[in-house]
Amino acid sequence: MRQLTLLYFLCVVLFGCENQEPKKIPPNILFIAIDDLRNELGVYGSQAKSPNLDVLANDGSLFTNHYVQVPTCGASRYALMTGLRPSKPEHLRNDAIEFEISNRKEGEIPESFIHHFRRNGYYTVGIGKITHSADGFLYGYEESVSEKRELPHSWDELLFNPGKWETGWNAFFAYANGKNRQSLKKQVKPYEAGEVDDEGYPDGLSTNLALSKLRELKNKKQPFFMGLGLFKPHLPFNAPKKYWDLYERDSIALSENPRIPENIDSKSLHESGEFNQYALGEEKASLSESVTDDYARKLRHGYLASISYIDTQVGKVLEELKRLGLEENTIVVVWGDHGWHLGDQRVWGKHTLFENALKSTLIVKSPHLKNQNKEIQTIVESVDIYPTLMEISGIPFNHKIDGESFAQVLESASEGNEVAYSYFKNGISMRTEKYRLTKYFRDEEPVLELYDHDLDSNESNNIAAENSEIVADLMHLLEKGNTGLYSSN
């Protein structure tokens, strides 16, 4: 007995066996990127039928004031991946990642937050559109698929099933008959209710890949990062007809702010060029004339149907995560890469510095948070996601980024940064709790726009001219967001 006691004592002294905490298992990350998804979910108060995303939001945290850095796909994703605000004109383009990252050798600073996860023992898998490319490889819309990765050092695996569309970019602009916007020379409608099942469009195929890969990852003896990039509700608004049938078109609400805001120059908006590429649309959108209410409802119907289609795909993945017993140690993030004008300010598309284009969906669910806040009104930015995921995963990093972690906000009522910066159209826009202030570096007047969200949440009237004191008070804060992208003169 004395020998056993002595051995126990030596164990405690030498190895700290007593009170030794069990080693924490790193959490898995499931990151779902959804193209063009503004705050258009049922849980946000929308007409959208999105039961699966609504449940996720109610179980986790729904962010009601998440803003992107740039209202275009590739540049928004560059900011997300790097945690950096744009500091060069090239950072505002869809090929920002290709320009800044794709051709570089691996360096000390990780090329993306996914790369940092990989360096810290994670197995990383990308499916679909996580960065700008539809499948993670660099090639043009009408070119053959290349073997050059957009992020050369971030992924252990890049997976995509283009199905009958043959390439990622063809699949991105897919129609149910196997054709695409390119092959049909843009002689297409901006919507389609396909008589197909979920696999009749590419996002159903990506979802099946995710389900299959989760089953494999279940048996790997290392944590994983899985990125799943879903195309819809990006144009064209194509979804299986059963999702269109969920809605009565006559009951679909029209925009609350369909007019051009007062006291602005039209340069702050655009002529809906991306939307008008779909040459067989019944009407063209322009700033000079609104589309008819009937057509606006049809387009909104397509957007809502696309969301319901995507919601079902997300539901399948979340159910499989649960069935495999992975839910208890997997952080789930759902992120929209920017918002979209659905006729708001007479625009159909993104590419503006208005609320409609800059605010997007963000949901975070972490199984390790005991008291996760359900609805978070704190202002956060896409660049904040990088440091937040590192903090809640317990992974340190030493390189400088612009984002600030909102991990504490997930658990408590503590305030975050309370300001968001966005960049486009030769301008910087800043959102505070009460105001949006935008400064354009251009010849057309006015170059300043101020919107009071307590009184004008639709941003329908620029009040900068009659509120010079408020503008002056906010301007020093806006200038802090100027990363050198524009001259301050």
N, C-alpha and C positions, 0 to 999 in steps of 0.2 A: 504493500500500500504506500509506504514511504517513497518507493521508487517511482510509482505513478504520479504521486504528488510533486516530486522533484521534476519529473519530466514536464508536467503541466506548467510549473513555475518557469522553467527554462523557455518553454514555448511562448508564454506571455511576455517575458522579458526580451527575448531575442527577436521574436517575430510578430509580437503584438496580436496574438491569436484572439485574445479576449477583446470584445467590443469592436472587432474588425468589421467594418461595413461591407456588405456584399458589393461586388463590383457592378457598377451601373452598366446596363446594356445600352449602347447608342441607339437612338430612335431611327427608324426608317423615315424617309420623306417621300410622300406622293405629291407631286406638284402638277396641277392640271392648269394649263394655259388655254384660255378660250378667246378666240379672235373676235374683236369688235363688241365685246359684251359690256354694255353700260349697266347702270343699276336697274336692270329690267328683269327682276325676278319677283315672284310672288311675295317673298319675304321683305322686299323693298317697298311693297305696296303696289306693285305693277299688276296688270291683268295677266301677265305671263303665268302659265301653268307649269310650275317647276318644283314639284313636290320633293324630289330627291335633294336638290340643292337647298331647298327651304329647310329640310330636316337637318342637313349638315350644318347650316347656319345656326339653327336653333340649338344644336348640340355643341357647337363651337362658338366662334366670334364672328359677327357680321360687322364689317367696317362700312359706315355710311358716308365717310368723307375720305376716300382713298383717291389720290390723284396721280396721274402718270406724268413723266417728264416731257414726253413728246407725243403728240397725237397722230402718230403714224407707226405702223407695225414694227419695222426693223429698228428704228431709232428708239422706240419705247423699250424694246427687248434688249438693246444694247445697254441702256441705263439700268435695267433690271439685273442683267448678268454681271455688270461691273460694279454696281453701287455708285456710279459716277454720273453727275449731271453733264449735259453736253457742254463742251468747251471749244469745239471747232464746228464750222459749218457742216463738215462731213458727218458729225454726230446727229444731225437732223434728218439724215437720209435713210432710206430703207436698207441700203448696203453698208450701214455704219459698222456692223460687226466684220464684214469682209474687209473694209478699209482699215480697221484698227487692229483686228485680231487674227484673221484667217491665215495670213501669210507669215506670221511670226513664229519663231522657234520658241520652245518652252523656256520660260524665264523664271526668276525667283518669285515674282508676283503672279498669282494664278490668273488665267485669262478670264475666268468666270467664277461665280460662287459654286457652280457644279464641279469645276476643276478643283476647288478647295476641298469640297467634300471627298472627291476621289483621292486627293493626296492624304486625306485623313482616314483612309481605310474603307471608304464606301465603294460599293459596286454601283456604277452609274449606267442607267439605261434611258435612252431617249426614243420616244415614239411620236412621230408626227411633227407638228410645227411648234417647236419650243423656242427657237431663235427665229430669224426671218424666213429662212428657207423652209419650204413645205415638208421636207424630209431630212433636213440637216446637212445636205450636200449642196455645193455651189455649182449652179448652172442656170442658164437663162430659161425663160418661160417656154420657149419653143425648141430648146436644145435637148440632147440626150443626157441622161443622168451621168454625172461625173463621180469620181471617187474622192474628190477633195471635200473635206469636212469644213463646215462653217466655223465650228469650234474644234480645232484639231487635237486638243489635249484633254477635253472634258469628259469624253464618253468612253466607257468600256464597250458598250454596244449602241448602235443606232439602228432602229428597226422601222420599217414602213412597208405596208402592203398597198401598192397602187391599184391593185385589181385590174379591171378592164381598161382603166385609164392609162396604164403603163408607166407613167412618171409621176413624181410628186406634184409638180406644178400643174399637170393636166388634172390630177385628182383634186387639187385645190379649187379649180374652177369647173368642177364636174357637173354634168347633167346625167340623168338616170340612164340614158341610152348609150352611155360609154363615150359620148362626145364631151367636148369642153369648150370654154370660151375661145381659146386660141384656134382649135381646129375648125370651129364654125365661124372664124373671122369676125367675131363679136356680133354676129347676126343671131342674137339670143335675147331672151327676156331676162330681167333681173330677178326672176323668181321661178319656182317650179314646184308643183305638188306631184311628186313622182308616185306612180303605182308600183311601189317597191317596198321591200321590208327594210329593216335598219341597215343591213349590209348592202343595200342598193345604192348607198352613198358612202364615200370614203371614211367618214367618221365612225361608222359601224365596224368597218374593217380594222381601224386603229384600236377601237375598244376591244375587239376580239384578241388582237395582239397583246394588249395590256393584260387581259384576263389570263392568257396562256403564260405570259412572262411572270406574273405574280405567283403562279403555281410553281414555277422554277425557282424563283427567288425565295420562296418559303423554305426551301431546303439548303440554301446557301448559308455558310457559317460566317457571314459578314453583313453589316447593315447595308441597305440599299437606298439609292436615290432614283426614283422613277419619274421621269417627266413625260406627261401625256399632253400633246398639243392637238386640240380639236379645232376644226376649221370654222364651223358655223358658230354664230350667225353672220359671218363675213359674207358679203355678196359673192355669188348670187344667192338669194334667200331660197335655197332648195332644200326640201325636206320631204320625207315620205308623207303621202296624203293623209294618213291616219293622224298625223300631228296637226295638220291644217284643220281637220275635222273636229278638233278640240275646241274650236272657237267659232262664235257667231260673228260674222264680219260686221253686221250692222251695229253690234254693240262695242266694237273696238273704238277706243277713244282716239281723238285727233290730238295733235300737239297743242299744248297750252300756250306756246309762244311761237306762232307761225309767221310772225312779221319780222322784218329787218329792224333791229334795235334803233331807237332814236339817237341822234347825235353821234353817229359813227360814219366812217368812210367804208364803202363797200369792199375795200381791200382787206378789211378784217375778216371777211367771209370769202366764199368762193362759189363758182358756178356748178358745183356738183359734178365735176368732170369724171370722176371714177364711176359714179352711178350712171352717167349718160353714155358710158362706153357700151352699155348693153343696148344695142341698137334697135332691138325689137320691142323695147318697152313702149307702152301705149302713149306715154307722155314724157316729155323732157322736163327736167327740173332747171330752174334758173332763178336768179335774184329779181328779175323783172316781173315774174309772174309765178304764183304758186301753182302746184299741181292741183287737180280737182280733189274734193273731199273723198269721192269714191275711189280714186286711184291711191290717194294717201292711205286709206283704210286697207286696200289690197296689199300695199307694200308693208304696212305695219303688221298685217296678218302674216305675211311671209317671215318677217323678223321674229314674231312670236312663235310661229310654228317651228322655226329653226332652233329657238331656245328650248322648246319642249322636246325636240329631237335630241339635242345635246344633253338635256337634263336626264333623259332615259339612259344615255350612254354613261354618264357619271354615276347614275344609280347602280348600273351593272358592276362597275368597278368597285364601288364602295361595298356592295353586297358581297363580292368575291373577297375583298379584303377582310371582311368580317367572317365569312365562312372559313377562310384559311387560318383564322386566329391571329392575323397580323394587325388587326385594328387596335389592339391594346398597346402596341408600341410603334405606331405610325402616325407622324404628323401629316395632316392633309392641308394643302393650300390650293385654293381655287382663285385664279387671277385673270382678270380681263385686261388685255393689253392697251386698251383705251376705250373711250366712249364712242358715241355715234349720234349725229343729228338725224332724227326721223321726221324731217320737215321743220324742225325747230330753227328759228331765225331764217326760214325759207331755204335751208340747206339739207341735202341728203348726202351724208358722208361724215368723215372725221375732218382732220386737217384744219382746225381752227383753235383759237385760244379762249373759247367759251366753255362754260361748265359742261355742256352736253358732250363735248369731245374729250374733255380732260378727266372727268370723273368715271371710274370704272369699278366693276365688282371686285371685292376682295373678301374671302372667307378663310379663316385659319382655325383649325381644330387640332389641339394637342392633347393626347390622352394623359399627359403627365401634369397638367395643370388642374389643381383641385377645385379652384373657384374661378373658372374661366368666364370672363365677362361676355354676355350674350350679344349686346349691341354696343359698338364702340363708335362714338361720335368724334373722337379725337382725329384731327387732321394728320394723315400719314401719306407718304409718297412711295412710289415703286422702288426708289433707291434704298428705302428703309428695310425692304424684305431681306436683302443679303445679310446685314448684321443681325437681324432678328432671328433668322434661321440658325446662324452660327451660335448665338447666345443660348437659344433653347435646346440646341443639340450639344452644347458644351464644347464647342470647337473654337479655340482662340485664333486670332489673326492679327498680324502686326502691320500690314500695309494700310495706307490711308485710303479711305473712301469718303464719299459725301453723305451717304445714308447714315441714319441714327436708329438704333434698335428700338422697337416698340414692344419688346418682350414684357416689360413691366406693366404696360397698358393692358395686356391680355389678362392680367390677374387682378389689377387694382384700378382705382379711379384716378390714378396719377396722370398728370397731363403730359402730352408729348410735345413735339416741337411747335405745333399749332400754326405752321405756315408751310405751304407747298408751292414749289416753283415749277413752271412749265415753259416750254420754248417752242416757237414755230413762227413762220411768216414774218421773219425779221422782228420778232417781239419776245418779250418776257412777260409772263403773267404770274401773279402772286395771289394765292388764296389764303385769307385769314378766316377766322370764325365768322366775321361779319361782312368782310369786303372781298371783292376781286378787283385788283388793280393791274392793268395791262399797259405796258409801254412799248410802242413800236418804234423801230429805228428806220424811218422811211420819210419820204417827202410829203405824202398825203396826210392832210390834217382831218381830224385831230389825231395826235399820236398817243394821247392818254385816254384810257377808258376806265371808269370807276363804276362799279355796281354794288349797291347796298343789298345784301342778301336777306337782311331782316325785312326789307320793304319790297324787294324786287328779285325774288329767287329765280325768275325766268330770264334775268339779264336782258330786259327789254328797253332800258333807258340809261344811257351813259350820262352820269351826273358829275363827271370830272370838272367841267368848266365852272360850275357853281359851288364847288366844294374844294377850293384850292388849299385850304388849311388841312383838310383830311388827306389830300393827295401829298402835300409836303410832309406830313407826319408819317405817311406810309412809305414815301419814296426811299428813305434811307434803308428800310427793310428790303424793299425790292432790289436795290442796288447790291445788297449782300448776295443776291442770287445770280448776279452777273458774273459768270465764271471766266470772263474774257471773250465770250462768244461775240459780243457786240461792243462797239465803241460807246462809251458813256457820254460822249459829247452831244 
